[in-house]
Amino acid sequence: MLLTDDQQALRELASRFARERLAPGYQRREREAGIDRALCREMGRLGLVGVDLPQEFGGMGLSGVTTGLLIEDIAYGDFNVSYVQLLASLMGTILARNAAIELAQVWVPKLVAGEAIVALGLTEPRGGSDAAHLALKASRDGDHYVLRGEKASISFSDQADAIVLFARTGTAGSGAGGVTAFLVPLALPGVQRTRYDDVGSRLVGRGSIFFDDVRVPADHRVGAEGRGFTQVMQGFDYSRVLIALQCIAAAQASIDETWAYVKERRTFGLPLAQYQGVSFPLVEFETQLAAARQLCYHALELRDAGRPHTAEAAMVKWFGPKTAFDAIHQCLLTFGHYGWSMDLPHQQRLRDVMGLEIGDGTAQVMKLIVARERVGRLAVQYARQEPA
Ligand SMILES: Cc1cc2nc3c(=O)[nH]c(=O)nc-3n(C[C@H](O)[C@H](O)[C@H](O)COP(=O)(O)OP(=O)(O)OC[C@H]3O[C@@H](n4cnc5c(N)ncnc54)[C@H](O)[C@@H]3O)c2cc1C
């Protein structure tokens, strides 16, 4: 893909920041309790967060392609820090497009400045794949809604300043049409949070958020009643591509480090790079990563042109993280016994990338989406469930 001068300039800035400021602390940051908010604000000041968000809310109004380039660069340095860019773009877009302007004016500029983290609240204890079947209840009470229930598996659960969550305002059996979105500041009375003991992405953290009769002003509703599900699904077409790019970037970092290693490490009197049994797998994975990356940018170009890209986004969301995981695994093996050490970053990248084989929708669900795009709802016709 050929970059414009502006894209090239942003890329150079992001890439330098990622390699000099982020990469050296990738493993140390995993052991810290949470993300350094000063680092987030610094990225905000440098214009490295929410570049796609509208100028009226402090963003630069840049394209999805440019946002993808930026996220790729940040994730190359620190996969987990790039969750900040991911969530700012996803949640900022949902808020800018659907929230009341007064609400968007409060929260979107904070996202762009790196001053706030807004989590996404879709999954519940009973499941994430069948997201339309959610149960958290929102009942209207005068000029408020009252929230009762639990959101599970929420990234940044104990760090986020607010959450855009999806709640049932319709009857128990109302399906996707009975779901409404709300922005909920997490300092409100009645909110409780936990953190799970996760395999990876420990800097981000994941956990449950409980809402015990939490009163949210009615003007914090995001979009019309019953429109929440459609809104988040449109956002997912975007975030799925950005997630694939995060994973591809992490794998590329491992591949680059492995190429450097195989030039130096010698066995049987020769550098490892001389053995095609070593170099060919690296070439094969780099080829697959390059193909996945191109499909990501194709999907983003379609999005920027206002054209459908649901199938392409679902394709890269399963193919990108899986290819990245397999590539990093190969890199770890190529480092021999050194690779099997917590001192090297490959094991952490493996764990971190694996999380996004699940988060935002599993490979099976992505394949169902592609099949649905091809043959219609026949591909996803399920038994109807008992009311929540
Ligand atoms: C790192 C990480 C971050 C996350 N962050 C967030 C977040 O910020 N906000 C949020 O709301 N959620 C988040 N999640 C939750 C995530 O979106 C869900 O875990 C995911 O959608 C899957 O839901 P589930 O875990 O309930 O699995 P289930 O829905 O119970 O599925 C279990 C398994 O069965 C398979 N399966 C289910 N149905 C079918 C079917 N019809 N056909 C074939 N296979 C099927 C699935 O692919 C999966 O392998 C995160 C998860 C992870 C791991």
The ligand as an SDF file (V2000), in Angstrom:
LIG
                    3D

 53 58  0  0  0  0  0  0  0  0999 V2000
   -8.9610  -10.7420   26.0750 C   0  0  0  0  0  0  0  0  0  0  0  0
  -10.4490  -10.5620   26.0640 C   0  0  0  0  0  0  0  0  0  0  0  0
  -10.9650   -9.2900   26.1090 C   0  0  0  0  0  0  0  0  0  0  0  0
  -12.3570   -9.1180   26.1110 C   0  0  0  0  0  0  0  0  0  0  0  0
  -12.8470   -7.8390   26.2230 N   0  0  0  0  0  0  0  0  0  0  0  0
  -14.1960   -7.6580   26.2490 C   0  0  0  0  0  0  0  0  0  0  0  0
  -14.7300   -6.3570   26.4400 C   0  0  0  0  0  0  0  0  0  0  0  0
  -14.0020   -5.3670   26.6050 O   0  0  0  0  0  0  0  0  0  0  0  0
  -16.0740   -6.2130   26.4650 N   0  0  0  0  0  0  0  0  0  0  0  0
  -16.9310   -7.2650   26.3040 C   0  0  0  0  0  0  0  0  0  0  0  0
  -18.1340   -7.0530   26.2940 O   0  0  0  0  0  0  0  0  0  0  0  0
  -16.4410   -8.5190   26.1450 N   0  0  0  0  0  0  0  0  0  0  0  0
  -15.1020   -8.7390   26.1170 C   0  0  0  0  0  0  0  0  0  0  0  0
  -14.5920  -10.0130   26.0070 N   0  0  0  0  0  0  0  0  0  0  0  0
  -15.5190  -11.1340   25.9210 C   0  0  0  0  0  0  0  0  0  0  0  0
  -15.5740  -11.7480   24.5330 C   0  0  0  0  0  0  0  0  0  0  0  0
  -16.1190  -10.8740   23.5970 O   0  0  0  0  0  0  0  0  0  0  0  0
  -16.3250  -13.0840   24.6420 C   0  0  0  0  0  0  0  0  0  0  0  0
  -15.5340  -13.9150   25.4590 O   0  0  0  0  0  0  0  0  0  0  0  0
  -16.5530  -13.7310   23.2950 C   0  0  0  0  0  0  0  0  0  0  0  0
  -17.5110  -13.0110   22.5700 O   0  0  0  0  0  0  0  0  0  0  0  0
  -17.0140  -15.1960   23.4210 C   0  0  0  0  0  0  0  0  0  0  0  0
  -18.0550  -15.3100   24.3360 O   0  0  0  0  0  0  0  0  0  0  0  0
  -17.9670  -16.4000   25.5110 P   0  0  0  0  0  0  0  0  0  0  0  0
  -16.6390  -16.2530   26.1490 O   0  0  0  0  0  0  0  0  0  0  0  0
  -19.1470  -16.2400   26.3710 O   0  0  0  0  0  0  0  0  0  0  0  0
  -17.9850  -17.7990   24.7950 O   0  0  0  0  0  0  0  0  0  0  0  0
  -19.3000  -18.6530   24.4080 P   0  0  0  0  0  0  0  0  0  0  0  0
  -20.2420  -17.7620   23.6950 O   0  0  0  0  0  0  0  0  0  0  0  0
  -19.7790  -19.3720   25.6030 O   0  0  0  0  0  0  0  0  0  0  0  0
  -18.6640  -19.6990   23.3810 O   0  0  0  0  0  0  0  0  0  0  0  0
  -17.8140  -20.7480   23.8570 C   0  0  0  0  0  0  0  0  0  0  0  0
  -17.1560  -21.4480   22.6670 C   0  0  0  0  0  0  0  0  0  0  0  0
  -18.1560  -22.0050   21.8100 O   0  0  0  0  0  0  0  0  0  0  0  0
  -18.0210  -21.5030   20.4920 C   0  0  0  0  0  0  0  0  0  0  0  0
  -19.3620  -21.2630   19.9510 N   0  0  0  0  0  0  0  0  0  0  0  0
  -20.3770  -20.5740   20.5280 C   0  0  0  0  0  0  0  0  0  0  0  0
  -21.4570  -20.5710   19.7240 N   0  0  0  0  0  0  0  0  0  0  0  0
  -21.0980  -21.2320   18.5970 C   0  0  0  0  0  0  0  0  0  0  0  0
  -21.7750  -21.5850   17.3910 C   0  0  0  0  0  0  0  0  0  0  0  0
  -23.0330  -21.1870   17.1340 N   0  0  0  0  0  0  0  0  0  0  0  0
  -21.0970  -22.2890   16.4440 N   0  0  0  0  0  0  0  0  0  0  0  0
  -19.8190  -22.6730   16.6660 C   0  0  0  0  0  0  0  0  0  0  0  0
  -19.1330  -22.3880   17.7810 N   0  0  0  0  0  0  0  0  0  0  0  0
  -19.7610  -21.6760   18.7400 C   0  0  0  0  0  0  0  0  0  0  0  0
  -17.2450  -20.2070   20.6370 C   0  0  0  0  0  0  0  0  0  0  0  0
  -16.5270  -19.9150   19.4400 O   0  0  0  0  0  0  0  0  0  0  0  0
  -16.3240  -20.5070   21.8100 C   0  0  0  0  0  0  0  0  0  0  0  0
  -15.1730  -21.1940   21.3420 O   0  0  0  0  0  0  0  0  0  0  0  0
  -13.2180  -10.2220   26.0440 C   0  0  0  0  0  0  0  0  0  0  0  0
  -12.6810  -11.5130   26.0000 C   0  0  0  0  0  0  0  0  0  0  0  0
  -11.3130  -11.6900   26.0470 C   0  0  0  0  0  0  0  0  0  0  0  0
  -10.7550  -13.0910   26.0720 C   0  0  0  0  0  0  0  0  0  0  0  0
  1  2  1  0
  2  3  1  0
  2 52  2  0
  3  4  2  0
  4  5  1  0
  4 50  1  0
  5  6  2  0
  6  7  1  0
  6 13  1  0
  7  8  2  0
  7  9  1  0
  9 10  1  0
 10 11  2  0
 10 12  1  0
 12 13  2  0
 13 14  1  0
 14 15  1  0
 14 50  1  0
 15 16  1  0
 16 17  1  0
 16 18  1  0
 18 19  1  0
 18 20  1  0
 20 21  1  0
 20 22  1  0
 22 23  1  0
 23 24  1  0
 24 25  2  0
 24 26  1  0
 24 27  1  0
 27 28  1  0
 28 29  2  0
 28 30  1  0
 28 31  1  0
 31 32  1  0
 32 33  1  0
 33 34  1  0
 33 48  1  0
 34 35  1  0
 35 36  1  0
 35 46  1  0
 36 37  1  0
 36 45  1  0
 37 38  2  0
 38 39  1  0
 39 40  1  0
 39 45  2  0
 40 41  1  0
 40 42  2  0
 42 43  1  0
 43 44  2  0
 44 45  1  0
 46 47  1  0
 46 48  1  0
 48 49  1  0
 50 51  2  0
 51 52  1  0
 52 53  1  0
M  END
$$$$
